[in-house]
Amino acid sequence: MTTTLSPPRTGAEPRRRHQRVRRRGALIPWLFLAPALLLFLYFKFIPIFVMMKDSFFEVRPFLGNRWVGLENYQTALTDSAFTSAMWHSAVLALGTTAGSIVLGLMLALLVEGPARYLWFVRTAAFLPVVTTIAAVAEVWRIMYHPGPDGLLNTVAGWVGIGPMSFLSSEDSSLWSIMGMMVWRGAPYDMMIFVAGLVGVDRTLYEAAAVDGATVWQRFWRVTLPALRPVFWILFTLAAIRGLRVFVEVYVLTNGGPNGSSEVLMTLIYKEGLQNNRFGLASAASVLLFLATLLLTVIVQVLRRRQAAR
């Protein structure tokens, strides 16, 4: 009788089974994400590529597009309306970023702490962020009524300040929009600052107090250095928010008076959907996208250099 010896078992089969289980486990999250990714692909990524393609054409519906090369980009970079809108967007982004970060930090310092009633104060302060932008802009448009019976002009009259034009003046329209955007963006920055303040080591404050440091010195030497990563994040988010502003300007002034508050997003909307210059609007959109991407990259590079020191 012949005995057949079975080959010794190796670990190859268990390893293959383990790899199959791992691959199956990695695939399951993507299956759940698939519906959202398909929506993003159809409504966001595909339109982006179509926009980039159209930026090189004179878009003529029903007549066929005509290739113009870089002519749309040249127009967007040299036309006085676009250069003025780019300048307004930059000023609005810079002012909104600085104002919302400073005001947000002040609010965070006021509401930070373990007190039981502070949850209500934080919730009330955060309400402008969760309110619809169009509704907020409409309320501020009413508050900015230039007549003496306007809300803000009435308050200003109590302290002897005459009626101001706000949105109806070329000199103040952009600054009035900036004020509303700072009011709405500061609570968002406040909540991020509050989260950052929670991570500050309290023993540093105690050690600084023992060494005789004043409140201002503790803020300057302990709080601000600890919040440096938060500042980088908020600067990026606030700057992008300022560059891509649309609803606030559209509801408050629609770019007026005489284009004094026209920003790049409102001008792109008008050129594309009102003047039917889709190619030019696409080129301007690509330039705005590149400016946003460049700003993000610069901030990240500066942040990494600062962290490496």
C-alpha positions as CSV (number, residue, x, y, z in Angstrom):
1,M,0.0,0.0,0.0
2,T,1.4,3.3,-1.1
3,T,1.1,6.3,1.2
4,T,0.8,9.7,-0.6
5,L,2.3,12.5,1.4
6,S,0.5,15.8,1.1
7,P,2.7,18.9,0.5
8,P,3.5,20.9,3.5
9,R,1.0,23.8,4.0
10,T,2.5,27.3,3.5
11,G,1.2,30.7,4.5
12,A,0.5,31.7,0.9
13,E,-3.2,30.8,1.0
14,P,-4.0,32.7,4.3
15,R,-2.1,35.6,3.0
16,R,-4.1,35.7,-0.2
17,R,-7.3,35.4,1.7
18,H,-6.2,38.3,4.0
19,Q,-5.4,40.4,1.0
20,R,-8.8,39.8,-0.5
21,V,-10.5,40.8,2.7
22,R,-8.4,43.9,2.9
23,R,-9.2,44.9,-0.7
24,R,-12.9,44.2,-0.1
25,G,-12.8,46.3,3.1
26,A,-11.1,49.2,1.2
27,L,-13.7,49.0,-1.6
28,I,-16.7,49.3,0.7
29,P,-16.2,53.1,1.6
30,W,-15.8,53.9,-2.1
31,L,-19.1,52.2,-2.8
32,F,-20.9,54.5,-0.3
33,L,-19.1,57.5,-1.7
34,A,-19.9,56.6,-5.3
35,P,-23.3,58.4,-5.6
36,A,-21.8,61.7,-4.2
37,L,-18.7,61.3,-6.4
38,L,-20.9,60.8,-9.5
39,L,-22.8,64.0,-8.7
40,F,-19.6,65.9,-8.2
41,L,-18.3,64.5,-11.5
42,Y,-21.4,65.6,-13.4
43,F,-22.1,68.9,-11.8
44,K,-18.6,70.1,-10.9
45,F,-15.7,68.5,-12.5
46,I,-17.1,68.0,-16.0
47,P,-18.2,71.7,-16.1
48,I,-14.8,72.8,-15.0
49,F,-13.1,71.0,-18.0
50,V,-15.8,72.3,-20.3
51,M,-15.2,75.9,-19.0
52,M,-11.4,75.5,-19.6
53,K,-12.1,74.3,-23.2
54,D,-14.6,77.1,-23.9
55,S,-12.1,79.7,-22.7
56,F,-10.2,79.2,-26.0
57,F,-13.3,79.7,-28.1
58,E,-15.8,82.3,-29.1
59,V,-18.9,80.4,-27.9
60,R,-21.7,80.7,-30.4
61,P,-24.7,78.5,-29.6
62,F,-26.3,76.8,-32.6
63,L,-23.6,78.4,-34.9
64,G,-20.6,76.5,-33.8
65,N,-17.7,77.7,-31.6
66,R,-14.9,79.6,-33.2
67,W,-11.3,79.1,-32.1
68,V,-9.7,82.3,-30.8
69,G,-6.8,81.0,-28.8
70,L,-5.6,83.3,-26.0
71,E,-7.7,86.2,-27.1
72,N,-10.2,85.8,-24.3
73,Y,-7.4,85.8,-21.7
74,Q,-5.9,88.8,-23.3
75,T,-9.2,90.7,-23.1
76,A,-9.8,89.6,-19.5
77,L,-6.3,90.8,-18.5
78,T,-6.4,94.2,-20.4
79,D,-10.0,95.3,-20.4
80,S,-10.6,98.1,-18.0
81,A,-13.8,96.6,-16.7
82,F,-12.0,93.3,-15.8
83,T,-8.9,95.0,-14.3
84,S,-11.1,97.2,-12.2
85,A,-13.1,94.2,-11.0
86,M,-9.9,92.3,-10.2
87,W,-8.7,95.3,-8.1
88,H,-12.1,95.5,-6.3
89,S,-12.0,91.7,-5.6
90,A,-8.4,92.0,-4.2
91,V,-9.3,94.9,-2.0
92,L,-12.5,93.2,-0.8
93,A,-10.6,90.0,-0.1
94,L,-7.8,91.7,1.8
95,G,-10.1,93.9,3.9
96,T,-12.6,91.1,4.7
97,T,-9.7,88.7,5.7
98,A,-8.1,91.2,8.0
99,G,-11.4,92.4,9.5
100,S,-12.9,89.0,10.1
101,I,-9.7,87.6,11.6
102,V,-9.2,90.5,14.0
103,L,-12.9,90.7,15.0
104,G,-13.1,86.9,15.2
105,L,-10.1,86.7,17.6
106,M,-11.6,89.4,19.8
107,L,-14.9,87.6,20.0
108,A,-13.1,84.3,20.7
109,L,-11.2,85.8,23.6
110,L,-14.5,87.1,25.0
111,V,-16.4,83.9,24.8
112,E,-13.6,81.4,25.5
113,G,-13.9,79.7,28.9
114,P,-15.8,77.1,30.9
115,A,-18.7,79.4,32.1
116,R,-22.1,77.7,31.8
117,Y,-23.8,80.6,30.0
118,L,-21.2,80.9,27.2
119,W,-22.8,78.3,25.0
120,F,-25.7,80.7,24.5
121,V,-23.4,83.6,23.6
122,R,-21.5,81.5,21.1
123,T,-24.7,80.2,19.5
124,A,-26.0,83.8,19.2
125,A,-22.8,85.0,17.8
126,F,-22.6,82.2,15.3
127,L,-26.1,82.8,13.8
128,P,-25.0,85.1,11.0
129,V,-22.9,82.2,9.5
130,V,-25.8,79.8,9.3
131,T,-28.3,82.3,8.0
132,T,-28.8,82.4,4.2
133,I,-26.4,84.8,2.5
134,A,-29.2,86.4,0.4
135,A,-31.4,87.0,3.4
136,V,-28.5,88.6,5.3
137,A,-27.6,90.8,2.3
138,E,-31.2,91.9,1.9
139,V,-31.4,92.9,5.6
140,W,-28.2,94.9,5.4
141,R,-29.4,96.6,2.2
142,I,-32.4,97.8,4.1
143,M,-30.2,98.9,7.0
144,Y,-28.0,100.8,4.6
145,H,-30.9,102.9,3.3
146,P,-29.2,106.3,2.5
147,G,-32.1,108.4,3.7
148,P,-32.1,110.0,7.2
149,D,-34.7,107.5,8.3
150,G,-32.5,104.5,7.5
151,L,-31.5,102.3,10.4
152,L,-27.8,103.0,10.4
153,N,-28.3,106.7,9.6
154,T,-30.8,107.0,12.4
155,V,-28.2,105.5,14.9
156,A,-25.5,107.8,13.4
157,G,-27.8,110.8,13.9
158,W,-28.0,110.1,17.6
159,V,-24.3,110.9,17.9
160,G,-24.5,113.9,15.5
161,I,-23.3,112.2,12.3
162,G,-25.2,113.3,9.2
163,P,-26.8,110.8,6.8
164,M,-24.3,108.7,4.8
165,S,-24.8,107.3,1.3
166,F,-23.4,103.9,2.0
167,L,-24.3,101.7,-1.1
168,S,-25.4,104.6,-3.3
169,S,-22.0,106.4,-3.3
170,E,-19.1,105.3,-5.4
171,D,-16.7,106.1,-2.6
172,S,-18.4,104.0,0.1
173,S,-20.2,101.2,-1.7
174,L,-17.3,98.7,-1.6
175,W,-16.5,99.5,2.0
176,S,-20.1,99.0,3.0
177,I,-20.1,95.6,1.4
178,M,-16.9,94.8,3.2
179,G,-18.5,95.8,6.5
180,M,-21.3,93.3,6.0
181,M,-18.9,90.6,5.0
182,V,-16.7,91.1,8.1
183,W,-19.8,91.0,10.3
184,R,-20.8,87.7,8.7
185,G,-17.4,86.1,8.5
186,A,-16.1,87.0,12.0
187,P,-18.3,84.4,13.9
188,Y,-16.9,81.6,11.7
189,D,-13.4,82.7,12.5
190,M,-14.4,83.0,16.1
191,M,-15.4,79.4,16.4
192,I,-12.1,78.2,14.9
193,F,-10.2,80.5,17.3
194,V,-12.1,79.1,20.2
195,A,-11.1,75.6,19.2
196,G,-7.5,76.7,18.9
197,L,-7.6,78.4,22.4
198,V,-8.7,75.1,23.9
199,G,-5.4,73.6,22.9
200,V,-3.2,76.2,24.5
201,D,-1.3,74.8,27.5
202,R,-2.6,76.6,30.6
203,T,0.6,76.0,32.5
204,L,2.2,78.5,30.1
205,Y,-0.1,81.2,31.4
206,E,0.6,80.3,35.0
207,A,4.3,80.4,34.4
208,A,4.1,83.8,32.7
209,A,2.0,85.2,35.5
210,V,4.6,83.9,38.0
211,D,7.3,85.7,36.1
212,G,5.3,89.0,36.3
213,A,4.0,89.1,32.7
214,T,1.0,91.4,32.1
215,V,-2.2,90.4,30.4
216,W,-1.0,91.9,27.1
217,Q,2.4,90.2,27.4
218,R,0.8,86.8,28.0
219,F,-1.4,87.4,25.0
220,W,1.5,88.5,22.8
221,R,4.0,85.8,24.0
222,V,1.8,82.8,24.7
223,T,-1.6,83.1,22.9
224,L,-0.6,84.4,19.5
225,P,2.3,81.9,19.0
226,A,0.1,79.0,20.0
227,L,-2.6,80.2,17.5
228,R,-0.1,80.5,14.6
229,P,-1.5,77.3,12.8
230,V,-5.0,78.6,13.2
231,F,-4.0,82.0,11.6
232,W,-2.7,80.2,8.5
233,I,-5.9,78.2,8.1
234,L,-8.2,81.2,8.6
235,F,-6.1,83.4,6.3
236,T,-6.5,80.9,3.5
237,L,-10.2,80.4,4.0
238,A,-11.0,84.1,4.4
239,A,-9.0,85.1,1.4
240,I,-10.7,82.6,-0.8
241,R,-14.0,83.6,0.6
242,G,-13.3,87.2,-0.3
243,L,-12.1,86.5,-3.8
244,R,-15.1,84.4,-4.7
245,V,-17.7,86.8,-3.3
246,F,-20.9,87.0,-5.4
247,V,-24.2,87.0,-3.6
248,E,-23.4,89.8,-1.3
249,V,-22.4,92.2,-4.1
250,Y,-25.2,91.0,-6.4
251,V,-27.9,91.7,-3.8
252,L,-26.5,94.9,-2.3
253,T,-25.3,96.8,-5.3
254,N,-25.1,94.5,-8.4
255,G,-21.8,96.1,-9.0
256,G,-23.0,99.7,-8.9
257,P,-23.0,102.6,-8.7
258,N,-21.0,103.0,-12.0
259,G,-19.1,99.8,-11.4
260,S,-17.5,101.0,-8.1
261,S,-18.3,97.7,-6.4
262,E,-18.1,95.4,-9.4
263,V,-16.1,92.3,-8.5
264,L,-14.8,89.5,-10.7
265,M,-17.6,87.1,-9.9
266,T,-20.4,89.5,-10.7
267,L,-18.7,90.6,-13.9
268,I,-18.3,87.0,-15.0
269,Y,-22.0,86.4,-14.4
270,K,-22.9,89.4,-16.5
271,E,-20.6,88.6,-19.4
272,G,-21.6,85.0,-19.5
273,L,-25.3,85.0,-18.8
274,Q,-26.4,88.5,-19.8
275,N,-24.0,89.5,-22.6
276,N,-23.7,85.9,-24.0
277,R,-19.9,86.1,-24.0
278,F,-19.3,82.6,-22.6
279,G,-15.7,82.3,-23.8
280,L,-14.7,85.5,-22.1
281,A,-16.5,84.6,-18.9
282,S,-14.8,81.2,-19.0
283,A,-11.4,82.7,-19.4
284,A,-12.0,85.1,-16.5
285,S,-13.2,82.1,-14.4
286,V,-10.0,80.2,-15.2
287,L,-7.9,83.2,-14.1
288,L,-9.9,83.4,-10.8
289,F,-9.3,79.7,-10.3
290,L,-5.6,80.1,-10.9
291,A,-5.4,83.1,-8.6
292,T,-7.1,81.1,-5.8
293,L,-4.9,78.1,-6.4
294,L,-1.7,80.3,-6.4
295,L,-2.8,82.0,-3.1
296,T,-3.4,78.6,-1.5
297,V,0.0,77.3,-2.6
298,I,1.8,80.4,-1.4
299,V,0.2,80.3,2.0
300,Q,1.0,76.6,2.4
301,V,4.7,77.2,1.4
302,L,5.0,80.0,3.9
303,R,3.3,77.9,6.6
304,R,5.7,75.0,6.1
305,R,8.8,77.4,6.1
306,Q,7.5,78.9,9.3
307,A,7.0,75.5,10.9
308,A,10.5,74.3,9.8
309,R,12.2,77.1,11.7
